């Protein structure tokens, strides 16, 4: 059986935690940050967990 290839686009967008959760980075943190409140910007820094419906698809992309 050949090795599974990793989807490079998925590597850039998702990461696995040590406990096995798949995390994604939040949207709306790329630019135009001056008009956003400090509270909103702080919340955008943290990663969020991927929903259960998406989890199985993303785990296949990240062997």
C-alpha positions as CSV (number, residue, x, y, z in Angstrom):
1,X,0.0,0.0,0.0
2,X,1.5,3.4,-1.0
3,X,1.9,6.2,1.5
4,X,-1.0,8.7,1.7
5,X,-0.3,12.1,0.4
6,X,-1.2,15.1,2.5
7,X,-3.4,17.8,1.0
8,X,-1.2,20.9,1.2
9,X,-4.1,23.3,1.2
10,X,-5.5,21.6,4.3
11,X,-2.2,21.8,6.1
12,X,-2.2,25.5,5.7
13,X,-5.7,25.9,7.2
14,X,-6.0,23.2,9.9
15,X,-3.9,21.7,12.7
16,X,-4.2,18.8,15.0
17,X,-4.1,19.3,18.7
18,X,-2.3,16.8,21.0
19,X,-5.7,15.4,22.2
20,X,-6.7,14.7,18.6
21,X,-9.0,17.6,17.9
22,X,-8.8,19.4,14.6
23,X,-8.6,23.1,14.9
24,X,-9.1,25.9,12.3
25,X,-8.2,29.5,12.3
26,X,-11.0,32.0,12.5
27,X,-12.0,34.2,9.5
28,X,-12.0,38.0,9.3
29,X,-8.6,38.5,10.8
30,X,-6.7,39.2,7.5
31,X,-7.0,42.9,7.0
32,X,-9.0,46.0,8.0
33,X,-8.2,45.4,11.6
34,X,-8.3,49.1,12.6
35,X,-12.1,49.3,12.7
36,X,-12.5,46.1,14.8
37,X,-12.7,46.4,18.5
38,X,-10.0,45.0,20.7
39,X,-12.3,42.3,22.2
40,X,-13.2,41.1,18.7
41,X,-9.5,41.0,17.6
42,X,-8.6,39.0,20.7
43,X,-11.3,36.4,20.0
44,X,-10.0,36.0,16.4
45,X,-6.5,35.1,17.7
46,X,-7.7,31.7,19.1
47,X,-8.3,28.6,17.1
48,X,-11.7,27.0,17.0
49,X,-12.6,23.3,16.8
50,X,-13.9,22.0,13.5
51,X,-17.5,20.8,13.5
52,X,-18.3,17.1,13.6
53,X,-19.8,17.1,10.1
54,X,-16.5,18.4,8.6
55,X,-14.1,16.5,10.9
56,X,-14.1,13.2,9.0
57,X,-13.4,14.9,5.7
58,X,-10.5,16.9,7.1
59,X,-8.9,13.9,8.9
60,X,-8.7,12.2,5.5
61,X,-6.8,15.2,4.1
62,X,-4.3,15.2,7.0
63,X,-3.0,11.6,7.3
